[in-house]
Amino acid sequence: MIMFFKSCITTLKCNVFIIGLCSLLLVNSVSAMGPVPPPRPDIIPKISHSYPNDSDGDRMDDGLFERSERALISELSAVTPDEKGRAWAELTKLVEVELVFADQVTQDQIDDFLSLGGEITHIYKAVSYGWNGRIPLDRLKQIAAKMGRDLVLIDEPKTAKLHMRIATQTGRVRPVWASGFAGSTGYDGDTSISIAFIDTGVDDSHADLAGRNVYWHDYSSDNETMPRDIIQHGSHVAGIALGTGASLGTGTTLYYTDSGSLSGVQNGNFYPSVIDFPAAATVWSSTATWLGGGTTTLYHVYTAKGASTWYGQNSTSGATGLTLNTPFTPLSTRAYSTALISNGSISTYAVASSMTNFQAAGDGFNTLRGVAPGSRWAGAKVFTNSGSGIMTWTGAAIDDMVSKRATYNIKVMNLSLGAIGNPGIDVTTRQKINNAARNGILPVISAGNDGPGSAAKYQIDDPGRAAMALTVGAANDINQLTAYTSSGFLNPGSAAGQEEDYKPDLLAPGGSDYYSAIMSVDSNDADGESISFSDVQNNDYYNISGTSMASPFAAGAAALVIDALQSTGNLTGMSWDFSSSADVRRVKMLLCATATETNSNREAGTGSNPTLQRAGGGPNGFPAGKDRYEGYGMLNADAAIEGGTVYYLMGETENEFLGGSDTSRRAWARKINLAAGQAITISLTVPVTGDFDLYLYSFNPNSYGTPVILASGTNSGNGVSEVINYTPVSNGDALLVVKKISGQGQFTLSGHLLIYTLDVSKEGAGAGTVNSSPAGIDCGVDCSEDYAYGTVVTLTATPDTGSIFTGWSGDGDCSEGIVTSDSHKMCMATFNLESYSLIISTTGTGTGTVTSSPLGIECGMDCSQDYAFGTVVTLAANPDTGSIFTGWSGDPDCSDGVVTIDAAKACTATFVLLQYQLNTSVSPLQGGIIYPDCSAGCWYDSGTLVVLTASENSGYYFDNWTNCDVPSDNICMETIDSDVTVTANFQSCYASVRLAGPPPVYYPTLQDAYDAALDGDIIQTRNADISEDMTADRNISVSLEGGYNCNYSAVSGWTTFNGVMTVSDGLVTIGDYVFGN
């Protein structure tokens, strides 16, 4: 029995089981109240069938397989009871898994997983098929056999990491809030727009976030029932996207807390929390508390902006509870930070600070207002209270947000996180992000903080690699790419569902250690990212930087764009589309198309610099205007909204000032309505103090939301004007954008339709007049007229008595008398004395050509010719190969092919196809059949492709074809071009039992084969019933392999054993058998 037990562990594979203890694994009961399959989603998720982490195609993550194998080897090699105990504990340990299926899961699949000792934590309802769960390690190899062919992957969850590292001004958001912007009362989000934050949680008690939570769920092992955020990251992120700034308001005293852990930080060092203080007299007060004991020094320090060397402004030393007050006037050229110095024993700490005379922005809005404070939020906690997380929790959150999107109006989801790796690759989560977008949610994802550099370890992680996501890098206060932003990757994958795209997409303010971090909400739930460290300052703020901060800025900007599109009726339909990616891609396109390149190196000379692309294709295959470091450049929320909602009318003149400071307008955008074929010209007069570019984008992005440039003017140099001439191919809107490359100044933009002259003349021996529609041409009298570009002019030629109009010449567009005004054109009408047309046609099943003497008819190509009265035309009918000519019809004069021209006449030549006979036969006659059955002969037209299918009778198998054009197994494709006989050859089946070779030996019974077997032999049986008893009574190991087809070339089913099998000695391993008793 021990041998059977080991066999169960070590050899159990797809469609194989061992008689004995293994069968006990199949009878565990499943609760009637257990998980059930969800309804099929309305939007079918795209699921790939191949994954890079399953290199051998066994449908199991390679890492999981290796872990399982190591555990099995340890168990088999264990000798002492202690070793066996540890090995068994590892084998029976529950491991986290995600099961991905090609189709909706069934109750049987769920029950089978549970019967293996599995636990299910989340069943996917919207963005995938399958579930997250846990299962003993030793049962992993049994899953594939249990789940069937629909299982595509048993995935091991990847570890998740957070992407932590003035903003509403540099991101061009504050102007959007103001009444009068883009002809509106201002946009700040709307209660019909919810942003989902998939993060460490969100504190719903903070004054900036309270009262707007629509949904909460904790997907981590903490299972918090109410909104909570110990790590502080998610609340900070939410505050950036939609905080009201109510806690500070427009007041003058800022309260904020720097916190974290100094564990592992070298003595004498500190974590900077860089802040840019207004240049006004202030008192900066800080109190430091910590765990771990000892004494240290608390500093107020400063550095020159753009540098990294810190200098002391003031300091105090002592034990926990240190307080430091610094009255001073900050300088605009410096950045500041608290500095709690590591003493080797300090662990968790918090430095609570206040600053008086913290001046408001001066526009009437709260100083620390988030991007879209009018929006609501949904909280999805995917990290534990200690900061750990796995990507299956993230996947469950994505799925849940999508399934509840319409209920809670979730139109944007923010993920300031990524998979750990070099880079972190998690194809299943990427797949879910792409499917979320196809369900009408815009996924906004941080690019990561692994830069600078271009090697794999510096590149963007999943899920930020997803094609449908808006992937966001970080910019500093002066609109430079931050040192830490991860780089894009080359050769994005295109496997269905797993699509990647060139990344990142754009930049947004994310804070910087060289200028200032991002000040946003500090969770009231804790400080120091620790559940054991109580919050020291209620409703205050927190100062950190990272692409984690840039991503929610872009998510909030997306909410503003959605608010504007909804308010003005500029969505793709009447309301937000939760059934496709149409609106998602429109919002993404507007944000990307109106972004502006930084035209600057990465901050502080840290390398891996963006390149100025303008309208040129990006390096390494990146699309026009995009590179692997900054994408399309810096986000401009104002231009994105204007471009989506405000029309430019042709003929108007627009003036706007771009540049001047880091917070000034960088882009101007409008919608423009275009008519198919109506050419336009748009001119941009650029000031001598600036270099500006002009772009015309399609309003319809590609399938990933990438902007499509229709035309552009991108001359280099100050004061160099730009011109676009463009002819639309269809009716619809386009996006017109002016972008600052460098400098500053006011531009002037104007546009108009193009007008061209159409001239008409007459030639030939006859006479007549030409008129036009629209009116203008009346030739005889007036033979020239100007028309707007794109006007379709129809010319009508009217012959005088005794003349005929014979056709148009001149410009190529004149040939039918319908002229499109897209350039200066000349058309000539020819009038000749009267003649008659002879028209030839062909009919019948065959083909051929007709020629004439005198020349003129060459039908095929030219089947009509005018001849002068009295001309005798002799017609010659020429059948193609495989056809014959059978005669003339039409006008009575056509009967012999000799036609006298005395009126317009039409003659028809009839051609018919030749036919050939196909015969089929089988050998031997009792071996099988062929469909279609042409044993009595079938007639087909020449060139017909006939597909023959051979089917064997019982006791035979198909062998090959004789005289087949293209054989493929039992299919023959025969092209009929002559009489032919095709034969299907069959062979008798082999005996039902054999010992596997080489060479194989066949036996009349299973017992005979066993009696002849040697140790290690394999006994193979066909897909048939065996009604006999068998006794295994020898000390040998043999394998029974059942279910083989007629000639033992493949397993096609199973063998049904209806007798009694007795194993009294040795070992018998059985596969593909069904036991009837």
MARVOPA-99643 format. One record per residue (C-alpha): residue in one letter; x, y, z. Coordinates in steps of 0.05 Angstrom, whole numbers, plus 32768, in hexadecimal, padded with zeros to 4 digits. Last residue first. Layout:
aXYZ;...
This chain:
n7EA77FBA7F0A;g7EA97FE27EC9;f7EEF7FFA7ED4;v7F0380327EA5;y7F4B80327E8E;d7F74806B7E72;g7FB1805D7E9D;i7FC380247ECC;t800180177EF5;v80087FCF7F0C;l803A7FBF7F43;g80547F7C7F5C;d802C7F487F80;s7FE47F377F8F;v7FC37F657F5D;t7F7E7F4A7F4A;m7F577F677F10;v7F0F7F507F0A;g7EEC7F597EC7;n7EC97F917EA2;f7F067FBA7E8E;t7EF37FF47E61;t7F2F800E7E3A;w7F3380597E30;g7F2E808E7DFB;s7F5680A07DBD;v7F9D80917DD3;a7FC980947D95;s7FEC806A7D5F;y7FD680277D7B;n7FB980117D39;c7F6F80107D4D;n7F7380467D82;y7F92803F7DC6;g7F6680487E05;g7F8F80227E37;e7FD680237E53;l7FE27FED7E88;s80267FF57EA8;v80507FBC7EC5;s807A7FB47F03;i80917F6E7F15;n808B7F407F51;r80587F137F2F;d800F7F077F42;a7FE87F377F16;t7FA67F127F09;m7F787F267ED1;d7F2F7F197EC6;e7F0D7F207E82;s7EDC7F4E7E60;i7F087F827E3E;d7EE17FBA7E1C;a7F037FE47DE7;n7F32801F7DDA;r7F6E7FF27DCF;t7F9D7FD47E01;q7FE67FDF7E10;i80107FB77E42;i80507FDB7E55;d808C7FB47E6F;g80B37FCB7EAD;d80BF7F837EC6;l80B27F527E8F;a806E7F427E70;a805B7EFE7E54;d80297EEE7E8C;y800E7F357E87;a80027F2E7E3C;d7FDF7EEB7E45;q7FB47F087E7D;l7F9F7F437E50;t7F877F127E1C;p7F937EFF7DD2;y7FDA7F1A7DD2;y80027F487DA3;v804D7F557DA7;p80687F9B7D9A;p80AF7FA07D7D;p80C67FCB7D9B;g809C7FC57DBD;a805E7FCE7DE7;l803F7F8C7DFE;r7FFD7F847DDA;v7FB27F7D7DE4;s7F777F8D7DB6;a7F957F6F7D76;y7FA67F9F7D3E;c7F717FBE7D12;s7F6A7FAA7CC8;q7F857FDC7C95;f7F61800F7C69;n7F72802E7C25;a7F4980667C07;t7F4B80667BBA;v7F4480A27B8A;t7F3080987B41;v7F3A80D27B10;d7F1D80F17AD1;s7F4181347AC6;d7F4981797AE6;i7F22816C7B26;t7F4A81867B62;e7F4B814F7B98;m7F52815E7BE2;c7F57811C7C09;i7F4881197C54;n7F5780DA7C7E;d7F9D80F17C90;s7FAB812D7C62;p7FAF81187C18;v7FB7814F7BE2;d7FAF81367B9B;c7F9880EF7BAC;n7FAA80B37B7F;t7FAB80807BB7;w7F9A80967BFE;n7FB5807C7C40;d7FAB804F7C7E;f7F6580587C9C;y7F5780277CD4;y7F2F7FE87CD5;g7F097FBD7D07;s7ECA7FE77D05;n7EC5800D7CC3;e7EF580457CB1;s7EDF808A7C99;a7F0180AC7C5C;t7EF080F47C4C;l7EF581107C06;v7EF9815C7BF9;v7EEB816E7BB0;l7F0A81AD7B92;t7EE981BD7B4E;g7F1981D37B17;s7EF381B37ADE;d7EAA81AA7AEF;y7E99816B7B14;w7E7881287B03;c7E7480F07B37;g7E8080A67B28;a7E5E80687B44;s7E9080627B7C;c7E8980AD7B86;d7E7580A97BCF;p7E7F80EE7BEE;y7E9680D87C20;i7EC2809A7C1E;i7EB280597C43;g7ED680257C6C;g7F007FE47C6D;q7ECA7FB57C52;l7EDC7FC47C09;p7F277FB97C16;s7F3B7FE97BFB;v7F0A80227BEE;s7EF580427BAB;t7EE580877B90;n7ED7809E7B48;l7ED980E77B31;q7EC180F87AEA;y7ED481377AC4;q7EAB81727AA9;l7EBB81A87A74;l7EA181EE7A83;v7E7182157A56;f7E7B82547A2C;t7E42827D7A0D;a7E5282BD79E6;t7E2082F679EB;c7E15832E79B8;a7DFA837479C4;k7DE983A7798E;a7DE483F37986;a7DCC8400793E;d7DE583F678F7;i7E2683D17907;t7E27839078E0;v7E388354790C;v7E5B831278F9;g7E5A82E27933;d7E2B82B17910;s7DED82BF793B;c7E008307794D;d7DD18329791B;p7D96830F7942;d7DAC833A797E;g7DBC830F79BA;s7DD782C879B3;w7E1782A7799B;g7E2F825F79A1;t7E4B822379C8;f7E94823879D9;i7EB982047A02;s7EDA82087A47;g7F1381E37A6B;t7F4982117A4E;d7F2982537A3C;p7EF8825A7A01;n7F08828C79C9;a7ECB82AB79A7;a7EDD82D47968;l7EB0830E7953;t7EB0832B790C;v7E9A83747909;v7E7D839078C8;t7E7E83DD78CD;g7E3F83FC78AE;f7E38843578E2;a7E7884457906;y7E8C84197940;d7E8A8424798C;q7EA983ED79B6;s7E9483C579F3;c7EAF83867A15;d7EF5839F7A26;m7F1C83737A57;g7EFE832E7A50;c7EE583407A17;e7F18835E79E6;i7EEB838679B6;g7F0A83C17991;l7F3083A47956;p7F0F839C7911;s7F088361791C;s7EF2834E7961;t7F068327799E;v7EDD82FD79D0;t7EFA82DA7A0D;g7EEB829A7A32;t7ECC827C7A70;g7E9E82427A81;t7E5D823C7AA7;g7E3682667A75;t7E3682AF7A61;t7E6182E27A3D;s7E52832A7A2A;i7E61835579ED;i7E48839C79E1;l7E4A83BC799C;s7E3F840779A1;y7E288435796B;s7E448475794A;e7E3084BE7947;l7E6184F67936;n7E908506796E;f7E8E852E79B0;t7EC8852879E2;a7EC3854A7A26;m7F0585617A45;c7F1185687A90;m7F4585957AB2;k7F5585917AFD;h7F7385BE7B33;s7F7585937B72;d7F46856E7BA1;s7F04857E7B7E;t7EE785397B72;v7ED085317B2A;i7E9785067B10;g7E9985077AC4;e7EAB84BD7AC1;s7EF484C57AAB;c7EFE850A7ACA;d7F2684F27B08;g7F6184E07ADC;d7F6685287AC6;g7F5B85327A7B;s7F2A85057A57;w7EDF84FA7A55;g7EB484D27A26;t7E9284C779E2;f7E5A84FB79E2;i7E3284F379A1;s7E2485247969;g7DED852C7935;t7DC4855A7962;d7DF185787998;p7E10854C79CE;t7E0185587A18;a7E3C854B7A49;t7E29854B7A93;l7E6085587AC7;t7E5585437B0F;v7E7F856A7B41;v7E91854A7B85;t7EA985817BB4;g7EE5856A7BDC;y7F0985AC7BDA;a7EDA85E57BCE;y7ECA85F27B84;d7EE286287B53;e7EC486297B0C;s7EDA86287AC3;c7EB7861B7A7F;d7E8586537A7E;v7E60865E7A3B;g7E63861E7A13;c7E7085FF7A4D;d7E3F860E7A85;i7E6885FC7AC5;g7E53861D7B06;a7E1985F57B21;p7E2485BC7B52;s7E1A85957B25;s7E3B85A77AE4;n7E2A85B57A9B;v7E4F85A27A5A;t7E3885B47A13;g7E3B859279CF;a7E5E858C798B;g7E7D85557960;a7EC2854E7940;g7EE785467982;e7EF9857479BD;k7ED9859A79F6;s7EF685BD7A34;v7EE785C07A7F;d7F0F85E17AB7;l7F0685D17B02;t7F2786017B33;y7F3985EF7B7B;i7F2386047BC2;l7F4085EB7C06;l7F1A85EE7C48;h7F34861A7C81;g7F5E861A7CC0;s7F7D864C7CF0;l7FAC86477D2B;t7FD286807D4C;f800686717D81;q801886997DBF;g805B868F7DE0;q8089865E7E03;g80C986367DFA;s80CC85EC7DEA;i80A485B47DCA;k806085D27DD9;k802885A97DBB;v7FED85BF7D8F;v7FB7858A7D88;l7F7D857E7D57;l7F54853F7D65;a7F2885237D2E;d7EDE851A7D26;g7EB784F67CF1;n7EAB84EC7CA7;s7EDA84C07C80;v7F1A84C37C56;p7F2E85077C71;t7F5C85327C45;y7F9385557C6C;n7FC185907C64;i7FE485A17CA5;v801085DF7CAC;e804385F17CE2;s806986327CEF;v80B286377D03;g80B8866C7D3A;n80EA86457D62;g810686077D41;s80F285C27D29;n80B985B57CF9;t808485857D14;g8045858F7CEA;s801885527CF0;a7FE685267CCD;l7FB884EB7CDD;i7FDB84D67D1D;v7FBB849A7D3F;p7FB8849C7D8B;t7FBF84587DAF;g7F8084407DD1;y7F9383F67DCC;s7F6783E67D90;n7F7F84257D6B;p7F64846A7D7B;n7F2684887D5A;f7F2784D47D5F;s7F5D84D27D2B;y7F9585027D3C;l7FAA85447D1C;y7FEA85617D39;l800D85A57D3A;d805085B17D5B;f806B85EC7D82;d80B286097D88;g80B1864B7DAE;t80CC86917DB4;v80C186A37D6B;p807786947D74;v8059865C7D4A;t8024866A7D15;l7FFD862A7D0D;s7FD8861D7CCC;i7FA185EB7CBE;t7F8F85D67C77;i7F5185AD7C6A;a7F3C857D7C33;q7EF385677C30;g7EF7851F7C17;a7ED085037C51;a7EB8853B7C7F;l7EDF854D7CBD;n7EC885677D01;i7EFF85847D2D;k7F0885767D77;r7F3785A57D9B;a7F7A85A47DBE;w7FAD85D37DDD;a7FED85BA7DFE;r802285D07E30;r7FFA85FF7E5C;s8024861C7E94;t803985F67ED4;d808385F07EC4;s808586387EAD;g807D86637E6E;g805F86317E3E;l802486377E0E;f7FFA86757E00;e7FBB866C7DD5;n7F9D868C7D97;e7F67866C7D6C;t7F4D86847D29;e7F0C86697D0D;g7F0386527CC5;m7EF686097CD6;l7ED486037D19;y7EFD85E77D53;y7ED185BD7D80;v7ED685B67DCC;t7EC885737DEF;g7EFF853F7DE7;g7F38856D7DD5;e7F25859D7E0C;i7F2685657E3F;a7F6985497E28;a7F87858F7E23;d7F75859F7E6C;a7F8D855B7E86;n7FD385637E69;l7FFC85257E78;m8047852A7E6B;g806784FF7E36;y804F84D07E00;g807484957E1F;e80A784B17E51;y80DE847D7E50;r80CD844C7E17;d80BE84817DE3;k807F849C7DC2;g807084D07D8D;a8061849E7D55;p805E84577D6E;f809884337D90;g80BE84037D61;n810184097D83;p810284557D80;g80C1847B7D7A;g80A4848A7D36;g80A684D47D26;a806E85037D37;r809785297D6C;q80C984F47D83;l80F585197DB6;t811A84E27DDA;p811284D07E23;n815184C57E4C;s816B84847E69;g819B84AD7E95;t819C84C77EDD;g81B0850E7ECA;a8189852C7F04;e814585217EE2;r813D84FA7EA1;n815185247E66;s812285587E49;n80F385607E0F;t80BB85517E40;e808E85367E09;t8047854F7E0D;a800885287E1C;t7FCB853B7DF2;a7FCA84FA7DC9;c7FD584CF7E08;l7F9D84EC7E32;l7F6C84EE7DF8;m7F7E84A87DE2;k7F74848B7E28;v7F2F84AC7E2C;r7F1B84917DE8;r7F37844C7DF7;v7F0D84457E36;d7ED084607E11;a7ED484297DDC;s7EEE83F17E08;s7EAD83CA7E05;s7E6E83BA7E2D;f7E7383ED7E65;d7E6A84267E33;w7E5F84687E57;s7E1E84887E3E;m7DFF849E7DFC;g7E3784807DD3;t7E81848C7DC3;l7E8284C17DFA;n7E7F850A7DE5;g7E3B851D7E02;t7E54855C7E25;s7E4E85477E6D;q7E6384FF7E61;l7EA285147E3B;a7EB485477E71;d7EAA85177EAB;i7ED084E17E85;v7F0A85127E7A;l7F0A85247EC4;a7F0984DA7ED7;a7F4584CE7EA9;a7F6985067ECD;g7F5B84E37F0F;a7F7984A37EF4;a7FB484CB7ED9;f7FC284E77F1F;p7FB484A27F3B;s7FEE84877F10;a802084BE7F20;m801E84AF7F6B;s802E84647F64;t8062847B7F30;g808784907F6E;s808984C77FA4;i807684D07FEC;n805B8507801A;y802184F58049;y7FE985238060;d7FC0852F809E;n7F7A851A80B3;n7F91850480F9;q7FD9850A810E;v7FFE84D28133;d7FDD84968113;s7FEC8459813E;f8029842E8132;s801C83E3813C;i7FF683DC80FA;s803483F480D6;e803D841E8098;g8061845080C4;d801E846F80D7;a7FDB845080E2;d7F90845180D2;n7F8A849D80C6;s7FA884938081;d7FD284CD8068;v7FB284EF802B;s7FDE85137FF8;m801F85397FF1;i804785207FB5;a809385237FBA;s80BD85607FAB;y80FA85737F81;y813585427F7E;d811485097FA4;s80DC850C7F72;g8090850E7F6F;g806084E87F43;p8043851D7F14;a802984FA7ED5;l804D84DA7E9B;l803284B57E5E;d802684727E3C;p8060844A7E59;k8064841D7E33;y805F83FE7DED;d802683CC7DF0;e801983887E0E;e7FE183587DFA;q7FD4831C7E28;g7F8C83137E12;a7FA082F97DCE;a7FEC82F47DC9;s800783387DB1;g8049833F7DD7;p806E83817DDB;n80B183817DB5;l80D883B27DE0;f80CF83C77E28;g80BF84087E4B;s80E884267E83;s80D9842C7ECD;t80D384717EED;y8108847B7F24;a812F84B67F09;t80F184DF7EFC;l80DF84F67EB5;q80E185427EB5;n80A5856E7EBB;i80C485A27EEA;d80A185877F28;n80B4853F7F18;a8096850E7EE7;a807F84C77EF3;g806D848E7EC4;v802684787EB5;t800A843B7E91;l7FC484467E74;a7FB083FD7E6E;m7F9583DC7E2F;a7FD883C07E19;a7FE983A17E5C;r803283AE7E70;g801E83D27EAF;p800283907ECB;d803A837C7EC9;d807D839C7ED3;i809E83D67EAE;q80E883CE7EA1;y812683DB7ECB;k813583917ED8;a813083827E8E;a816683B37E79;s815283FA7E65;g816A84247E9F;p815084577ED2;g8125843C7EED;d810384067F18;n80CB84327F34;g808E84167F12;a806384297ED6;s802584377F00;i7FE3841D7EE5;v7FA3843E7ECD;p7F6F840A7EB8;l7F35842C7E92;i7EF684037EA0;g7EC683F47E67;n7EC483A87E66;r7EF983A47E31;a7F2583CC7E60;a7F1B83977E96;n7F2D83617E63;n7F7183837E57;i7F7C83877EA2;k7F69833E7EAC;q7F9B83277E77;r7FD1834F7E98;t7FC0832B7ED9;t7FC782E87EB5;v800882FD7E93;d802D830E7ED3;i807483247EC1;g809B834D7EF4;p80D983677ECF;n810883537EED;g80D3833B7F1E;i809E83527F50;a8059835D7F32;g804083A57F32;l801D83DA7F5A;s7FFB841E7F55;l7FBC83FF7F37;n7F8584317F29;m7F41841F7F0D;v7F16844D7EE4;k7ECD84487ECE;i7EAF84297F0D;n7E6784417F09;y7E54841B7F4A;t7E2183EA7F2E;a7E3D83ED7EE7;r7E8483DB7EFC;k7E7183A57F2E;s7E8A83697F05;v7EC583927EEE;m7ED983A77F34;d7ED3835E7F4C;d7F0083457F14;i7F3583797F20;a7F3383697F6B;a7F3A831E7F5F;g7F76832C7F31;t7F9683587F66;w7F8D83217F9A;t7FAB82F17F67;m7FE683217F61;i800083147FA7;g800783467FDF;s80328358801B;g802E839C803F;s802583888088;n7FDC839B8087;t7FD4836B804D;f7FD383838005;v7F9A837C7FD3;k7F6783AD7FF1;a7F3483C37FBD;g7F1284057FCD;a7EDE84257FA0;w7EDE84707F97;r7EB184AB7F86;s7EBF84E67F58;g7EB785307F66;p7EFE85347F81;a7F1D85267F3C;v7F67853B7F40;g7F71853F7F8B;r7F6C857F7FB2;l7FAA85917FDC;t7FA185DD7FD9;n7F5585DD7FDA;f7F3A86067FA0;g7F3386527F9F;d7F69865B7F69;g7F9F86757F98;a7FC786357F9E;a7FC4863B7FEA;q800086528013;f801D8628804B;n80238661807E;t8031863080B6;m805185EC80AC;s804185AF80D5;s8066856E80DE;a805B852880FB;v809A84FE80F4;a808784B480FA;y80B384788108;t80B6842D8102;s80FA840E8110;i812F84368135;s8168840B814E;g81A2841B8120;n81A38465812E;s8180847B80EE;i817984C780E8;l813484E680E4;a8139851880AB;t80FF8547809B;s810285608054;y810A859F802A;a811385B37FE1;r813885F27FCE;t813786257F95;s80F586437FAD;l811686557FEF;p80F186488031;t80EA86808064;f80FD866880AA;p80E3865580EF;t80F9860D80FF;n80DA85E78138;l80F385A0814A;t80D185708179;l80EE852D818E;g80BB84FC81AC;t80EA84C081A7;a812D84CC81C8;g815D850781BD;s817A85368189;t816485778168;s817285948123;n816C85D080F4;q817985DF80AB;g81A985A6809F;y81C2859B8057;w81AF85648027;t81D485517FE6;s81A585347FB2;a819E856B7F7D;g816685807F4E;k814B85B27F7F;a818385C87FAE;t817E85A07FEE;y815F85AD8032;v815D858F8078;h8133859380B7;y8156856280E4;l81438530811B;t817E8511813F;t818184CE8162;t817684AC81A5;g8167846381B3;g8126843E81AF;g810A840D817C;l80C8842F816D;w80C384778157;t80A984BD8163;a80BF84FD8140;t809D85418149;s80A585768113;s809785C18110;w80A585ED80D4;v8095863680E3;t808B866080A5;a80A0869D807E;a808B86958035;a80AC86747FF9;p807B863A7FF5;f809885F7800B;d80AE85C27FD9;i80B0857F7FFE;v80E085447FFC;s80D5850C802D;p811D84F48035;y812A84B08056;f816484B48086;n81AD84A1808E;g81DC84A680CB;n81DA845C80DA;q81CA8432809D;v818084248091;g816F83DB80A0;s813283EE80C9;l8125843880BF;s80DA842D80B6;g80A4845A809B;s8086849E80AB;d808584E68094;t8046850980AE;y802285478095;y7FFD858380B1;l7FFB85C28087;t7FE7860380A7;t7FCF863A8077;g7F8886278066;t7F6A861E8020;g7F4F85DA8033;l7F8285B5805E;s7F53857B8070;a7F2485888036;g7F5885778000;t7F1E85567FDB;g7F4585177FCB;l7F3684FA7F86;a7F7384DD7F63;i7FA984F57F91;g7F8284E47FD0;a7F74849E7FB6;v7FBF84927FAE;h7FCE84AB7FF4;s7F96847F800F;g7FB184437FEA;h7FF9844C8003;q7FEA8456804E;i8003840F8060;i7FCD84098095;d7F9384198066;r7F4C8408807B;p7F078405805C;m7EDA83D68083;t7ED5838A8081;e7F20837D8084;n7F2D83378068;d7F768338807D;s7F8882FF804C;s7F8383318013;y7F46833E7FE7;d7F2A83758016;h7EEA83927FF8;w7ECC83D87FF6;y7E9783FA7FCB;v7E78843F7FC2;n7EA884697FEC;r7E9984B47FE6;g7E8984CA802D;a7ED184D48046;l7F0C84DC8017;d7F2B851F8028;a7F12851E8070;h7F3484DC807D;s7F0484A88098;d7F00847E8058;d7F488466805F;v7F578440801F;g7F7583FB8016;t7FBB83E38003;d7FAB83E97FB9;i7F7883DD7F83;f7F5784227F82;a7F1784237F5B;i7F0384677F3E;s7EB984767F3C;i7E9784A57F0B;s7E4C84B57F10;t7E5B84E07F4D;d7E82850E7F1E;g7EC985247F12;d7EE6856A7F1B;y7ED1858D7EDB;g7EC385D77ED5;t7E8285FE7EC9;s7E8D85F17E7F;g7EA386187E41;a7EE585F37E3E;f7EF686107E83;g7EC386457E96;s7EBE86317EDF;a7F0186187EF9;w7F0F85CF7F06;v7F3585C47EC4;p7F6685FC7ED5;r7F7D85D47F12;v7F8D85967EE9;r7FC885A97EBD;g7FF585707ED7;t802885A37EEE;q7FF385C77F17;t7FD1858B7F36;a8017856F7F49;i803485B67F6E;r80A0848F7FA0;m807284547FAA;h8067841D7F74;l804B83E77FA2;k8061839E7F99;a803B835F7F89;t805483177F8F;k804182EB7F55;p800A82B77F5E;e801C82727F43;d7FF282617F06;i7FCF82207EF4;l7FC282307EAA;v7F96821F7E6F;l7F5F81F57E8F;d7F2881EA7E5B;r7F4681A67E49;g7F3281837E88;m7F30819B7ED0;k7F3F81597EF3;a7F7A81457EC8;a7F98818A7ECF;i7F8F818C7F1A;q7FB0814B7F2B;k7FF781677F25;l7FE9819B7F59;r7FD1816A7F8E;d801381627FB2;l801781AD7FBF;p7FD581AF7FE5;i7FA481E07FC5;r7F95822A7FCC;g7F6782587FA4;n7F5C828A7F6E;w7F28827A7F39;g7F18826C7EF0;y7F0182927EB3;s7F1B82D97EAD;v7F0783227EAD;a7EBE831E7EC3;k7EA982EB7EF8;y7EE982CD7F11;i7EE0829E7F4D;h7F0482B57F8C;t7F1F82917FCA;i7F1782497FB5;e7F3582127FE2;g7F5281D27FC8;g7F54818E7FEB;l7F5181677FAA;s7F0581637FB2;l7F0381AF7FB0;f7F2281AF7F6B;d7EF281797F54;d7EB781A07F6E;i7ECB81DF7F49;q7ED781B87F08;d7E9481947F10;q7E7181D77F1C;t7E8A81F07EDA;v7EBC82277EC8;q7EAE82597E91;d7EDE824F7E57;a7F28824E7E47;f7F3982437E90;v7F6B82637EBF;l7F7882447F04;e7F9B82727F35;v7FC582537F6C;e7FDB825F7FB4;v7FFC82227FD4;l7FE081F9800E;k801681CE802F;t800B81838027;l804C81758003;e807481A38031;a805881818070;w8068813D8051;a80B081518045;r80B7816C808C;g8099812C80A9;k80C380FF807D;e810381238092;d80EF811C80DB;p80DD80D380D3;t812280C680B5;v812C80B2806D;a811080E7803E;s812480DC7FF5;l80DD80D27FDB;e80C2810C8002;s80FA813B7FEC;i80F081267FA3;l80A681357FA8;a80B381797FC7;r80E5818B7F91;e80B481757F5B;s807C81A17F78;r80A981DE7F7B;e80BF81D17F33;f807781CC7F1C;l8063820B7F41;g809D82317F21;d808B82187EDC;d804382307EE3;m801781F57ED0;r7FF281E97E8F;d802381B27E79;g803881DE7E3E;d808381D77E4B;s809282217E52;d805882317E80;n806F82757E9C;p806D82937E56;y802282837E4F;s7FFA82617E18;h7FAE82597E10;s7F9D82A37E17;i7F5B82B97E33;k7F3482F47E17;p7EF983027E46;i7EB282FD7E29;i7E8C833D7E39;d7E48832A7E55;p7E6982FB7E88;r7E5182B27E8D;p7E2D82AA7ECF;p7E5782987F0B;p7E6A824F7F18;v7E5A82387F5F;p7E8382397F9F;g7E6D820C7FD9;m7E2882077FFA;a7E1E81BF7FE5;s7E5F81AF8007;v7E8E81837FE0;s7E9C813B7FF8;n7EE1811C7FEF;v7ED980DF7FC2;l7F1180E87F8F;l7F4D80E77FBD;l7F3980A27FD7;s7F4880877F92;c7F9180957F9E;l7F9380627FD6;g7F8F80287FA7;i7F8A80247F5C;i7FB980577F3E;f7FA1808F7F12;v7FB380AB7ECD;n7F8A80D97EA0;c7FBA81147EAC;k7FEF81017EDE;l7FF880DB7F20;t803E80BE7F1D;t806180D87F5C;i802B80E27F90;c7FFD80A87F7E;s8039807B7F72;k8050808B7FB8;f800D80757FD5;f800C80357FAB;m805180237FC4;i803A8030800C;m800080008000;
